[in-house]
């Protein structure tokens, strides 16, 4: 090593001689030739410290690039630029934050649009629950007989039949928003006729007009909600429709115990006015816009519902493709439903609606106050408030259990509960007729009505409609929906009109039937 200490010795050649095959020098790395000719084949430590081992040109270039990158990174920490790692991290977070904010804002647009739509469901509920707390006041003030009030209570369903029959045509011709506005006009006109009525004629015309409005709403509101919501939220938002119907009926029961029937009719106008104002700002259904061929308006409405920064091209293309395929399907008629391919689905759909309506739900909704008084209560207010306390939680529970428990098990439990409730109410009237303990009459009637209301809200109220929408082919849903809706409202009219007469004929026998 001391022989290399002379600093004035000439520089060694850059590339030393290559070792011969079999020589120990052949095990050295390729750049070992940069060293001076060694005394031994293995260089000493001092030799490595004195001279740097030179790498090949490609290795040196890679090293230079790494050092340059590190210098740029250090510089960018002091003065952020496009090469700054920290700055790039901040820039990378911005799109994620914007996406989150965009998703949140778009959800709020869908929520607001759904809230405006279900205001119609709230009107539906108030209209159904209106006749129960108003019966005593209307019959006293306008001197109506039991038969005349039965007409007033049941004529709502006739109007709903008429509205339901033309609901699909109106919604397709003028759009979902305009259809909801038309239904609001019918409901407002009907409630105003009730407020200023002096005889049964104007009272019945007002009730008929309200029926036409809610018949139209019963179709348009669920369709609009299903067409504006994303696929992953569609089921939850659609369930709000049934929940708001229950809330509207419960509000009518609760307010009817403390205000007059004319004031309650004014309350029914309020959600109609709120919906009319809200319809001015919510977007139209993108699927309806695609159906009438307005591609620009479709993308504008969809962008508003999904957020300004959301890429809607794929969803818009899917909507257009689905609409085109739907238009190429053969147009169905109601008579086509009775073909061999569809008769089983028709039997299930119509059968569920018959069981739903002839179970007596509208009789209890329309005349709950009279039922409690007939059972021995001093007034129907206590019983109706108890119904309010049961209906809303049970409806919410049914919404939560619908997808988890399944349609059929929940439907069977609900049907069994309504059967038990009717049996208990029948036993209550049987006990009253045979002059058994009065407290037993009241307890059985209240328990039976609450079990019936809670069980019906759990499954029988909404599940038949869900099953109906799932068992028919896409090109047959329009005709099937019209048929099933017609059967539903027809059964509702029969039950609501005949109930008071059946109550006079056999107070306990009708519940057993």
C-alpha positions in Angstrom: 0.0 0.0 0.0 3.0 2.4 0.7 4.0 2.1 -2.9 0.9 4.1 -3.9 1.6 7.0 -1.5 3.5 9.0 -4.0 1.2 11.7 -5.2 3.4 12.6 -8.2 3.3 9.2 -9.7 1.7 9.1 -13.2 -2.1 8.4 -13.4 -2.9 4.8 -14.0 -4.6 3.8 -17.2 -8.3 4.0 -17.1 -9.0 0.5 -18.2 -6.5 -2.2 -17.0 -5.8 -5.4 -18.8 -8.5 -8.0 -18.7 -7.6 -11.1 -16.7 -7.1 -14.4 -18.4 -9.5 -17.2 -18.1 -9.0 -19.1 -14.9 -7.3 -16.2 -13.2 -8.6 -15.0 -9.8 -9.1 -11.5 -11.2 -11.9 -12.9 -13.3 -14.1 -12.8 -10.2 -13.8 -9.0 -9.9 -16.6 -6.7 -11.0 -16.4 -5.2 -14.5 -15.3 -1.8 -13.2 -12.3 -3.3 -11.3 -10.1 -2.4 -14.2 -10.2 1.2 -13.1 -7.8 0.4 -10.3 -4.0 0.4 -10.8 -2.5 -3.0 -11.3 -2.8 -4.6 -7.9 -0.2 -6.6 -6.1 -2.8 -9.2 -5.3 -6.1 -10.1 -6.9 -8.1 -8.7 -4.0 -7.6 -4.9 -3.4 -6.8 -3.7 0.1 -9.0 -1.4 2.2 -6.6 1.5 1.8 -6.7 1.1 -1.9 -10.5 1.4 -1.9 -10.4 4.5 0.3 -7.8 6.2 -1.9 -9.5 5.6 -5.2 -13.2 5.6 -6.1 -14.6 2.7 -8.0 -16.1 4.0 -11.2 -19.5 2.6 -12.3 -20.6 2.0 -15.8 -22.0 5.0 -17.7 -25.7 3.9 -17.3 -25.3 3.5 -13.6 -23.7 6.9 -13.3 -26.6 8.5 -15.3 -29.2 6.9 -13.0 -27.3 8.2 -9.9 -27.2 11.7 -11.4 -30.9 11.7 -12.1 -31.6 10.6 -8.5 -29.5 13.4 -7.1 -31.1 16.0 -9.3 -34.5 14.8 -8.2 -33.6 15.1 -4.6 -32.3 18.6 -5.1 -35.5 19.6 -6.8 -37.6 18.2 -4.0 -35.6 20.1 -1.4 -36.0 23.3 -3.4 -39.7 22.7 -3.9 -40.3 22.5 -0.1 -39.1 26.1 0.1 -40.8 27.3 -3.0 -43.7 25.0 -4.0 -43.8 24.1 -7.7 -45.1 21.4 -9.9 -42.3 19.0 -8.9 -43.0 19.4 -5.2 -44.0 16.1 -3.5 -45.8 18.0 -0.8 -47.6 20.2 -3.2 -48.6 17.2 -5.3 -50.1 15.6 -2.2 -52.2 18.6 -1.5 -53.3 18.7 -5.2 -54.2 15.0 -5.0 -56.4 15.6 -2.0 -58.4 18.4 -3.7 -60.3 16.2 -6.1 -61.2 13.8 -3.3 -62.5 16.6 -1.1 -64.4 18.1 -4.1 -65.9 14.7 -4.9 -67.1 14.3 -1.3 -68.6 17.8 -1.3 -70.1 17.2 -4.7 -71.7 13.9 -3.5 -73.1 15.6 -0.4 -74.6 18.4 -2.4 -76.1 16.1 -4.9 -77.7 13.9 -2.2 -79.3 17.0 -0.8 -80.8 17.8 -4.1 -82.3 14.3 -4.3 -83.5 14.6 -0.7 -85.1 18.0 -1.3 -86.8 16.7 -4.5 -88.1 13.7 -2.7 -89.4 15.8 0.2 -91.4 17.9 -2.3 -92.8 14.8 -3.9 -93.8 13.1 -0.6 -95.8 16.2 0.4 -98.4 14.6 -1.9 -98.2 11.4 0.1 -98.8 13.5 3.2 -101.9 14.9 1.5 -103.0 11.4 0.7 -102.7 10.4 4.4 -104.6 13.4 5.6 -107.4 12.7 3.2 -107.7 9.1 4.2 -107.7 10.0 7.9 -110.0 13.1 7.6 -113.4 11.3 7.8 -112.7 9.5 11.1 -112.4 12.5 13.6 -114.8 14.6 11.5 -117.8 12.2 11.6 -119.5 13.5 14.7 -119.0 17.2 13.9 -120.2 16.9 10.2 -123.2 14.8 11.0 -124.3 17.3 13.7 -123.6 20.5 11.8 -125.0 19.5 8.5 -127.7 17.1 9.9 -126.5 14.1 7.8 -127.9 10.6 8.3 -125.6 7.6 8.6 -126.2 6.7 5.0 -125.3 10.2 3.8 -122.1 10.2 5.8 -121.3 6.7 4.4 -121.5 8.2 1.0 -119.2 11.1 2.0 -116.7 8.7 3.5 -116.6 6.3 0.6 -116.9 8.6 -2.4 -113.2 9.4 -1.9 -112.4 6.0 -3.2 -114.5 6.5 -6.3 -112.6 9.7 -7.1 -109.3 7.8 -6.5 -110.4 5.1 -9.0 -111.0 7.8 -11.6 -107.7 9.5 -10.9 -105.8 6.2 -10.9 -107.2 5.2 -14.3 -105.9 8.4 -16.0 -102.8 8.9 -13.9 -100.4 7.1 -16.3 -101.7 9.0 -19.3 -101.5 12.4 -17.6 -98.0 11.7 -16.2 -96.7 10.6 -19.6 -98.3 13.6 -21.5 -97.4 16.5 -19.2 -94.6 15.2 -17.1 -94.3 14.1 -13.4 -94.1 17.7 -12.0 -97.1 18.9 -13.9 -99.1 15.8 -12.9 -98.4 16.5 -9.2 -99.4 20.1 -9.7 -102.7 19.0 -11.3 -103.4 16.7 -8.4 -102.7 19.6 -5.9 -105.3 21.7 -7.7 -107.9 19.0 -7.4 -107.1 18.5 -3.7 -107.2 22.3 -2.9 -110.5 22.7 -4.7 -111.9 19.7 -2.8 -110.9 21.0 0.6 -112.2 24.4 -0.1 -115.6 22.9 -1.1 -115.6 21.1 2.2 -114.7 24.2 4.2 -117.5 26.3 2.7 -120.1 23.5 2.3 -123.6 24.0 3.6 -125.1 20.7 2.5 -124.2 17.2 1.6 -123.9 17.9 -2.1 -121.0 20.3 -1.9 -119.5 18.1 0.8 -119.6 15.0 -1.5 -118.2 17.0 -4.5 -115.3 18.2 -2.4 -114.6 14.7 -1.2 -114.8 13.4 -4.8 -112.4 16.1 -6.0 -109.9 15.1 -3.3 -110.2 11.5 -4.4 -109.3 12.3 -8.0 -106.2 14.2 -6.7 -104.9 11.4 -4.4 -105.6 8.8 -7.1 -103.3 10.7 -9.4 -100.8 11.2 -6.6 -100.8 7.5 -5.7 -99.2 6.8 -9.1 -97.0 9.8 -9.8 -95.2 10.2 -6.5 -93.6 6.7 -6.3 -92.8 6.9 -10.1 -91.0 10.2 -9.7 -89.0 9.1 -6.6 -87.9 5.9 -8.3 -86.8 7.9 -11.4 -84.6 10.6 -9.7 -82.9 8.5 -7.0 -79.6 6.6 -7.5 -79.9 2.8 -7.6 -78.2 2.3 -4.3 -80.7 4.6 -2.5 -83.9 3.9 -4.5 -85.4 1.4 -2.1 -85.0 3.6 1.0 -86.4 6.7 -0.7 -89.3 4.8 -2.1 -90.2 3.6 1.3 -90.6 7.2 2.5 -93.8 7.4 0.4 -95.7 4.8 2.6 -94.2 6.4 5.8 -95.5 9.9 4.9 -99.0 8.5 4.1 -99.0 7.0 7.6 -97.8 10.3 9.1 -100.5 12.3 7.3 -103.3 10.0 8.6 -101.8 10.1 12.1 -101.7 13.9 12.0 -105.4 14.0 10.9 -106.3 11.7 13.8 -104.3 13.8 16.3 -105.5 17.3 15.1 -109.1 16.1 14.7 -109.4 15.6 18.5 -108.8 19.3 19.2 -110.0 21.3 16.1 -113.2 21.5 14.1 -113.7 19.6 10.8 -113.6 22.9 8.8 -110.3 23.9 10.3 -109.0 20.4 9.7 -109.9 20.8 6.0 -107.8 24.0 5.9 -104.9 22.0 7.3 -105.3 19.7 4.4 -104.7 22.6 2.0 -101.3 23.5 3.5 -99.1 20.6 2.2 -100.7 21.1 -1.3 -99.6 24.7 -1.4 -96.1 23.8 -0.1 -95.8 21.2 -2.9 -96.9 23.6 -5.6 -94.1 26.0 -4.5 -91.6 23.3 -4.3 -92.4 22.0 -7.8 -91.1 25.2 -9.2 -87.6 24.5 -8.2 -87.1 20.7 -8.3 -85.9 19.1 -11.5 -88.1 17.1 -13.9 -87.7 13.3 -14.1 -84.7 12.5 -16.4 -86.4 9.3 -17.6 -89.5 11.2 -18.7 -87.3 13.7 -20.5 -85.6 10.9 -22.3 -88.9 9.4 -23.2 -90.1 12.5 -25.0 -86.7 13.0 -26.7 -85.3 16.0 -24.8 -81.6 14.9 -24.5 -80.3 18.3 -23.5 -82.9 18.7 -20.7 -82.2 15.2 -19.6 -78.5 15.8 -19.1 -79.3 19.1 -17.4 -81.7 17.6 -14.9 -79.5 14.6 -14.3 -76.5 16.9 -13.7 -78.5 18.9 -11.1 -79.5 15.7 -9.3 -76.0 14.1 -9.3 -73.9 17.2 -8.8 -72.0 19.7 -11.0 -68.7 17.8 -11.0 -70.2 14.3 -11.5 -69.7 12.5 -14.7 -73.2 11.6 -15.8 -72.4 10.4 -19.3 -72.7 6.7 -18.5 -75.9 7.0 -16.5 -77.4 9.3 -19.2 -76.5 6.7 -21.9 -78.1 3.9 -19.8 -81.3 5.9 -19.5 -81.4 6.6 -23.2 -80.7 2.9 -24.1 -83.4 1.7 -21.7 -85.9 4.1 -23.0 -85.3 3.1 -26.6 -85.6 -0.6 -25.7 -88.8 0.1 -23.8 -90.3 1.9 -26.8 -89.5 -1.1 -29.1 -91.4 -3.5 -26.8 -94.9 -4.4 -27.9 -97.7 -2.2 -26.4 -99.7 -4.2 -23.9 -103.4 -4.1 -23.3 -105.3 -5.1 -20.1 -106.8 -8.1 -21.8 -103.3 -9.4 -22.5 -102.8 -10.0 -18.8 -105.2 -12.9 -18.9 -103.0 -14.9 -21.2 -101.5 -18.1 -20.0 -98.0 -16.5 -19.5 -99.3 -13.9 -17.1 -102.3 -15.4 -15.4 -100.3 -16.6 -12.3 -98.8 -13.1 -11.8 -102.3 -11.6 -12.2 -103.7 -14.0 -9.6 -101.0 -13.1 -7.1 -101.2 -9.3 -7.6 -105.0 -9.0 -7.7 -105.4 -11.6 -4.8 -103.0 -9.6 -2.6 -105.0 -6.4 -3.2 -108.3 -8.1 -2.5 -107.0 -9.5 0.8 -105.5 -6.1 1.7 -108.7 -4.2 1.1 -111.3 -6.7 2.3 -109.3 -7.1 5.5 -111.1 -3.9 6.5 -108.3 -1.4 6.8 -110.2 1.5 5.2 -113.2 0.9 7.4 -111.0 1.3 10.4 -109.2 4.3 8.9 -112.4 6.1 7.9 -114.5 5.3 11.0 -112.1 4.6 13.8 -113.7 7.2 16.1 -117.2 5.6 15.6 -115.7 2.1 16.3 -114.3 3.3 19.7 -117.5 5.0 20.7 -119.6 1.9 19.7 -117.2 -0.3 21.7 -117.9 1.7 24.9 -115.5 4.6 24.9 -116.9 8.0 26.0 -115.2 9.5 22.8 -112.9 8.3 20.1 -110.1 10.7 20.8 -108.2 8.4 23.2 -108.3 5.5 20.8 -107.2 7.6 17.8 -104.2 9.0 19.7 -103.2 5.5 20.6 -103.4 4.6 16.9 -101.1 7.4 16.1 -98.5 6.2 18.7 -98.5 2.7 17.1 -98.8 3.3 13.3 -95.7 5.4 12.7 -93.1 3.2 14.6 -94.6 0.0 13.0 -94.4 1.5 9.5 -90.8 2.5 10.1 -90.0 -1.0 11.4 -91.6 -2.5 8.3 -89.4 -0.3 6.1 -86.3 -1.6 7.9 -87.3 -5.2 7.8 -88.6 -5.3 4.2 -85.2 -6.3 2.6 -83.8 -8.2 5.6 -86.7 -10.5 6.6 -88.1 -10.9 3.1 -91.5 -10.2 1.6 -93.3 -13.4 2.3 -92.4 -13.9 6.0 -93.2 -10.3 6.8 -96.5 -10.5 4.9 -97.5 -13.7 6.8 -96.7 -12.1 10.1 -98.6 -9.0 9.2 -101.7 -11.0 8.0 -101.7 -13.1 11.2 -101.6 -9.9 13.3 -104.5 -8.3 11.4 -106.5 -11.5 11.8 -105.9 -11.5 15.6 -106.8 -7.8 15.8 -110.1 -8.3 14.1 -110.9 -11.3 16.3 -110.3 -9.3 19.5 -112.5 -6.4 18.3 -115.2 -8.9 17.4 -115.0 -10.4 20.9 -115.3 -6.9 22.3 -118.6 -6.3 20.5 -119.8 -9.7 21.4 -119.0 -9.0 25.1 -120.9 -5.7 24.9 -124.0 -7.4 23.3 -124.1 -10.0 26.0 -123.5 -7.4 28.8 -120.2 -8.8 30.0 -117.8 -6.6 31.9 -117.6 -3.1 30.4 -113.9 -2.8 31.1 -113.4 -6.0 29.1 -115.2 -4.5 26.1 -113.0 -1.4 26.1 -109.8 -3.3 26.7 -110.5 -5.8 23.9 -111.5 -3.1 21.4 -108.5 -0.9 22.1 -106.1 -3.8 22.0 -107.6 -5.3 18.8 -107.6 -2.0 16.9 -103.9 -1.3 17.9 -102.8 -4.8 17.0 -104.7 -4.5 13.7 -103.2 -1.1 12.9 -99.7 -2.0 13.9 -99.7 -5.3 12.0 -101.1 -3.7 8.8 -98.5 -1.0 8.9 -95.8 -3.6 9.3 -96.4 -5.4 6.0 -99.9 -5.6 4.5 -99.9 -1.9 3.8 -96.9 -1.7 1.5 -95.7 -5.2 0.6 -98.5 -6.0 -1.9 -97.5 -2.9 -4.0 -93.9 -3.9 -3.8 -94.6 -7.5 -4.9 -96.9 -6.2 -7.7 -94.0 -4.1 -9.1 -91.7 -7.1 -9.1 -93.7 -10.0 -10.6 -94.8 -8.4 -13.9 -92.6 -8.0 -17.0 -91.5 -4.5 -17.8 -93.8 -4.1 -20.9 -96.8 -5.3 -18.9 -96.4 -3.1 -15.8 -98.5 -0.3 -17.1 -101.6 -2.5 -17.8 -101.0 -4.5 -14.6 -100.7 -1.4 -12.5 -104.0 0.0 -13.8 -105.8 -3.3 -13.1 -104.4 -3.8 -9.7 -105.0 -0.1 -8.7 -108.6 -0.4 -10.0 -109.2 -3.5 -7.9 -107.7 -1.9 -4.8 -109.8 1.2 -4.9 -112.9 -0.8 -5.9 -112.5 -3.0 -2.8 -111.8 0.1 -0.7 -115.1 1.6 -1.8 -117.1 -1.5 -1.1 -115.7 -1.8 2.4 -115.9 1.9 3.3 -119.5 2.2 2.1 -120.9 -1.0 3.6 -119.1 -0.8 6.9 -121.6 1.4 8.8 -124.5 -0.7 7.6 -122.7 -3.9 8.7 -122.1 -2.3 12.1 -125.9 -1.9 12.5 -126.6 -5.4 11.2 -124.1 -7.3 13.4 -121.6 -5.4 15.5 -119.3 -8.4 16.0 -120.1 -10.6 13.0 -118.5 -8.3 10.5 -115.1 -8.5 12.2 -115.3 -12.3 12.2 -116.1 -12.2 8.4 
